Amino acid sequence: MNRKIKNTLALVGLLIVILIVGGAFIFIFQRGKIKADELKLQQLKANHYNPAQLNSEYQGLSAKASVLDSVLAQRKFNIPQNLSSISFYNFLNKVSNSFSPNTHVDVEFMAQKKDNEFFYYEYKISGGGDYGNLFQLIYAIEQSKELKKIKSVTLNNLVSTSKDGTPNFLVSFTITVDVYYSSDNRFATKEYVENNLSASPIYDVFYPLIRNQIPPNVDNLLDVQGAKLLALIPQGAFIADSRGNTYLLWEGQQVYLGYLTKIDYEHNTVNFILNKGGIIENVNLTLERQGTSKTIK
């Protein structure tokens, strides 16, 4: 065998060895890495989107979300997601800002409970004040956009006296309230807008028709009890009270517990209407025709 054939066979053998070693490296040692790279490539291809297509899908989903949000917004009540227990305190502060100084409200957190798929905080509200303020408080709780339920109410009449001696007929109350929330946002709007919480005026059912307490005469008005008509003049009437103080009054002017309703020049009389603790009285004073007392026309 000549030298040329030997070299050729050696090169062929070397090539075969290289192919065997390379194939073994590729199909045995790199097979796992190739599979991992192929899987990653498939995932990248699956998640590859056209920007225009993505924007189109976003616009469609945004429109659907707006429709759903508008439907929730039209509902009278919503159930917020993961509501803080402090939010009810802030709610009551806003509602009670316009209450009279006679009204005070105290809030106590009682418990956190679950009602089927919803959760709720339980609070106890106690205090006292004007009946109108109490009605406004109950109305605001019941009509609030975020769902709140009054479980129980206890009411009692309460009479307090101010520094000047004026009686105030108030109401003491104890109210138990449940404030609902959810663990997801299926029942809440994207933008929270509160309902109208302004209540119309209502008659005070706790205000007594007949009262033992009569407000004091803090404005030093004419006390018709024991008063005397001194004279009638075109501008009005001169009247003296039981202590000798003289007043010039005209029709419609206020007196203690009432008003002067009429001056009758023809019969020399004046008429008053008084409210004595719920009892309405008509009082007439007649000009005494003695001495120099006379009617001036």
C-alpha positions as CSV (number, residue, x, y, z in Angstrom):
1,M,0.0,0.0,0.0
2,N,1.5,3.2,-1.1
3,R,1.9,6.4,1.0
4,K,-1.0,8.3,-0.7
5,I,-3.6,5.6,0.2
6,K,-2.4,5.5,3.8
7,N,-2.8,9.2,4.2
8,T,-6.3,9.1,2.6
9,L,-7.4,6.4,5.0
10,A,-6.0,8.2,8.0
11,L,-7.9,11.4,7.0
12,V,-11.1,9.3,6.5
13,G,-10.6,7.7,9.9
14,L,-10.0,11.1,11.6
15,L,-13.2,12.5,10.0
16,I,-15.2,9.6,11.2
17,V,-13.9,10.1,14.7
18,I,-14.7,13.8,14.6
19,L,-18.2,13.1,13.4
20,I,-18.8,10.5,16.1
21,V,-17.4,12.8,18.8
22,G,-19.4,15.8,17.5
23,G,-22.6,13.8,17.2
24,A,-22.2,12.5,20.7
25,F,-21.6,16.0,22.0
26,I,-24.6,17.5,20.2
27,F,-27.1,14.7,20.8
28,I,-26.0,13.6,24.2
29,F,-24.4,16.5,26.0
30,Q,-26.3,19.4,24.5
31,R,-29.6,17.7,24.0
32,G,-31.1,19.0,27.3
33,K,-29.9,22.6,26.5
34,I,-31.4,22.4,23.0
35,K,-34.7,21.3,24.3
36,A,-34.7,24.1,26.9
37,D,-33.9,26.7,24.2
38,E,-36.6,25.3,21.9
39,L,-39.2,25.5,24.7
40,K,-38.2,29.1,25.5
41,L,-38.4,30.0,21.8
42,Q,-42.0,28.5,21.7
43,Q,-43.0,30.6,24.7
44,L,-41.6,33.7,23.2
45,K,-43.4,33.0,20.0
46,A,-46.7,32.4,21.9
47,N,-46.4,35.7,23.8
48,H,-45.4,37.7,20.8
49,Y,-48.1,40.2,19.9
50,N,-48.4,43.0,17.4
51,P,-48.5,46.4,19.3
52,A,-51.5,47.4,17.2
53,Q,-53.3,44.2,18.1
54,L,-52.5,44.8,21.8
55,N,-53.8,48.4,21.7
56,S,-57.0,47.2,20.0
57,E,-57.6,44.6,22.6
58,Y,-56.9,47.1,25.3
59,Q,-59.5,49.5,23.9
60,G,-62.1,46.8,23.8
61,L,-61.5,45.7,27.4
62,S,-61.4,49.3,28.6
63,A,-64.8,49.9,27.0
64,K,-66.3,46.8,28.7
65,A,-64.8,47.9,32.0
66,S,-66.4,51.3,31.6
67,V,-69.8,49.7,30.9
68,L,-69.6,47.5,33.9
69,D,-68.4,50.4,36.1
70,S,-71.3,52.6,34.9
71,V,-73.8,49.8,35.8
72,L,-72.3,49.5,39.3
73,A,-72.4,53.3,39.6
74,Q,-76.1,53.3,38.8
75,R,-76.8,51.0,41.7
76,K,-78.0,52.7,44.9
77,F,-75.5,50.8,47.0
78,N,-72.0,49.4,46.5
79,I,-69.9,47.1,48.6
80,P,-66.2,48.4,48.7
81,Q,-63.2,46.2,48.7
82,N,-61.0,45.8,51.8
83,L,-62.6,48.7,53.7
84,S,-60.6,50.2,56.6
85,S,-62.4,50.2,60.0
86,I,-61.4,53.9,60.3
87,S,-63.5,55.0,57.3
88,F,-66.8,54.9,59.3
89,Y,-65.4,57.3,61.8
90,N,-64.5,59.7,59.0
91,F,-68.0,59.2,57.5
92,L,-69.7,60.2,60.8
93,N,-67.4,63.2,61.2
94,K,-68.5,64.6,57.9
95,V,-72.2,63.9,58.6
96,S,-72.1,65.5,62.1
97,N,-70.3,68.6,61.1
98,S,-73.6,70.5,60.6
99,F,-75.2,69.3,63.9
100,S,-76.2,71.7,66.6
101,P,-74.1,72.2,69.7
102,N,-76.7,70.3,71.7
103,T,-76.0,67.1,69.7
104,H,-73.0,64.8,70.5
105,V,-72.2,61.5,68.9
106,D,-69.9,58.8,70.3
107,V,-68.7,55.7,68.2
108,E,-67.4,52.4,69.5
109,F,-65.9,49.6,67.3
110,M,-67.5,46.3,68.4
111,A,-66.4,43.5,66.2
112,Q,-65.4,42.2,62.7
113,K,-67.7,39.5,61.4
114,K,-68.6,37.5,58.2
115,D,-71.9,37.3,56.4
116,N,-71.8,34.6,53.7
117,E,-69.3,35.9,51.1
118,F,-69.1,39.4,52.6
119,F,-67.5,40.9,55.7
120,Y,-68.7,43.7,58.0
121,Y,-67.6,45.8,60.9
122,E,-70.0,46.3,63.8
123,Y,-70.2,49.7,65.6
124,K,-72.2,51.1,68.4
125,I,-73.2,54.8,68.2
126,S,-74.5,56.5,71.3
127,G,-75.2,60.1,72.3
128,G,-78.0,62.6,72.4
129,G,-79.2,65.7,70.8
130,D,-81.9,67.3,68.6
131,Y,-84.4,65.0,67.0
132,G,-83.7,66.5,63.6
133,N,-80.0,65.8,63.9
134,L,-80.7,62.2,64.9
135,F,-83.0,61.8,61.9
136,Q,-80.2,63.2,59.6
137,L,-77.7,60.7,61.1
138,I,-80.0,57.7,60.5
139,Y,-80.9,58.9,57.0
140,A,-77.2,59.4,56.1
141,I,-76.2,55.9,57.3
142,E,-79.1,54.2,55.5
143,Q,-78.7,56.1,52.2
144,S,-74.9,56.0,52.0
145,K,-73.4,54.7,48.8
146,E,-71.2,52.2,50.7
147,L,-73.6,49.6,52.1
148,K,-74.4,50.2,55.8
149,K,-77.2,48.6,57.8
150,I,-78.8,49.7,61.1
151,K,-79.5,46.6,63.2
152,S,-81.1,48.2,66.2
153,V,-82.1,51.6,67.6
154,T,-83.0,52.6,71.2
155,L,-84.5,56.1,71.8
156,N,-85.4,58.0,74.9
157,N,-86.5,61.5,75.6
158,L,-84.1,63.8,77.3
159,V,-84.5,67.3,78.7
160,S,-81.5,69.6,79.3
161,T,-81.4,73.2,80.5
162,S,-79.1,75.8,78.9
163,K,-77.1,78.3,80.9
164,D,-79.9,80.9,80.5
165,G,-82.5,78.5,81.8
166,T,-84.0,77.6,78.4
167,P,-85.2,74.0,78.3
168,N,-84.1,71.8,75.4
169,F,-86.1,68.8,74.5
170,L,-83.7,66.3,73.2
171,V,-83.4,62.6,72.4
172,S,-80.8,60.1,73.7
173,F,-80.0,57.2,71.4
174,T,-78.1,54.0,71.0
175,I,-77.7,52.6,67.4
176,T,-76.0,49.4,66.2
177,V,-74.6,49.6,62.7
178,D,-73.0,47.1,60.3
179,V,-70.7,48.4,57.6
180,Y,-70.1,45.9,54.8
181,Y,-67.1,45.3,52.6
182,S,-65.8,42.5,50.2
183,S,-62.5,40.8,49.6
184,D,-62.7,41.7,45.8
185,N,-63.8,44.6,43.7
186,R,-66.8,43.0,42.0
187,F,-69.3,45.1,43.9
188,A,-67.5,48.5,43.9
189,T,-67.1,51.3,41.3
190,K,-63.7,52.5,40.1
191,E,-64.6,56.1,41.2
192,Y,-66.6,56.5,44.4
193,V,-69.3,59.1,44.3
194,E,-71.4,59.5,47.5
195,N,-75.2,59.6,47.3
196,N,-77.2,62.7,48.3
197,L,-77.4,62.5,52.1
198,S,-79.4,65.6,52.8
199,A,-82.7,64.7,54.6
200,S,-85.8,66.9,54.5
201,P,-87.0,68.4,57.7
202,I,-89.2,66.2,59.8
203,Y,-91.6,66.8,62.7
204,D,-90.1,66.2,66.1
205,V,-92.2,63.4,67.6
206,F,-90.4,63.6,70.9
207,Y,-91.2,67.3,71.4
208,P,-94.0,67.4,74.1
209,L,-97.3,69.0,73.3
210,I,-97.8,70.1,76.9
211,R,-94.6,71.2,78.7
212,N,-93.9,72.0,82.4
213,Q,-90.8,73.9,81.5
214,I,-91.3,77.5,80.2
215,P,-88.3,79.4,78.8
216,P,-87.1,82.4,80.9
217,N,-87.7,86.0,79.8
218,V,-84.0,86.5,78.8
219,D,-84.8,89.3,76.3
220,N,-86.8,91.4,78.9
221,L,-90.0,91.3,76.8
222,L,-93.3,92.5,78.2
223,D,-94.8,89.9,80.5
224,V,-98.6,90.2,79.8
225,Q,-99.4,88.5,83.1
226,G,-100.5,91.3,85.4
227,A,-99.9,94.0,82.7
228,K,-102.0,97.1,82.4
229,L,-103.0,99.0,79.2
230,L,-102.2,102.7,79.8
231,A,-103.0,104.4,76.5
232,L,-103.6,103.9,72.8
233,I,-101.9,106.1,70.2
234,P,-101.8,105.9,66.4
235,Q,-98.4,104.3,66.6
236,G,-99.4,101.6,69.0
237,A,-100.2,101.0,72.7
238,F,-98.5,102.0,76.0
239,I,-98.6,99.0,78.4
240,A,-97.1,98.7,81.8
241,D,-96.1,95.3,83.3
242,S,-96.6,94.2,87.0
243,R,-93.3,95.8,88.0
244,G,-94.1,99.2,86.5
245,N,-92.0,99.0,83.4
246,T,-93.6,100.8,80.4
247,Y,-93.6,99.4,76.8
248,L,-94.7,100.9,73.5
249,L,-95.9,98.1,71.3
250,W,-97.6,97.7,67.9
251,E,-99.4,94.9,66.2
252,G,-97.2,91.8,65.5
253,Q,-94.6,92.8,68.1
254,Q,-93.2,90.0,70.2
255,V,-93.9,89.8,74.0
256,Y,-92.9,87.2,76.5
257,L,-94.4,83.8,75.4
258,G,-96.3,85.3,72.5
259,Y,-97.3,88.3,70.3
260,L,-99.5,91.3,70.3
261,T,-102.0,90.3,67.6
262,K,-104.5,93.2,67.4
263,I,-105.1,96.8,68.6
264,D,-108.8,97.6,68.7
265,Y,-109.1,101.4,68.8
266,E,-112.9,101.3,68.6
267,H,-113.3,99.2,71.8
268,N,-110.0,100.4,73.5
269,T,-108.5,96.9,73.8
270,V,-105.4,95.1,72.8
271,N,-105.2,91.3,72.1
272,F,-102.3,88.9,72.8
273,I,-101.9,85.3,71.9
274,L,-99.6,83.4,74.3
275,N,-98.1,79.9,74.2
276,K,-97.7,78.7,77.8
277,G,-95.9,75.4,77.5
278,G,-98.2,74.2,74.7
279,I,-101.4,75.7,76.1
280,I,-102.5,78.5,73.8
281,E,-104.2,81.5,75.5
282,N,-105.8,84.7,74.2
283,V,-105.4,87.6,76.5
284,N,-107.2,90.9,76.2
285,L,-106.3,94.2,78.0
286,T,-108.8,96.9,78.2
287,L,-108.1,100.6,78.7
288,E,-109.3,101.8,82.1
289,R,-111.3,105.0,81.8
290,Q,-110.1,106.5,85.1
291,G,-108.0,109.5,85.8
292,T,-106.2,110.9,82.7
293,S,-106.1,107.5,80.8
294,K,-107.7,107.8,77.4
295,T,-107.6,106.6,73.9
296,I,-105.7,108.9,71.5
297,K,-106.7,108.7,67.9
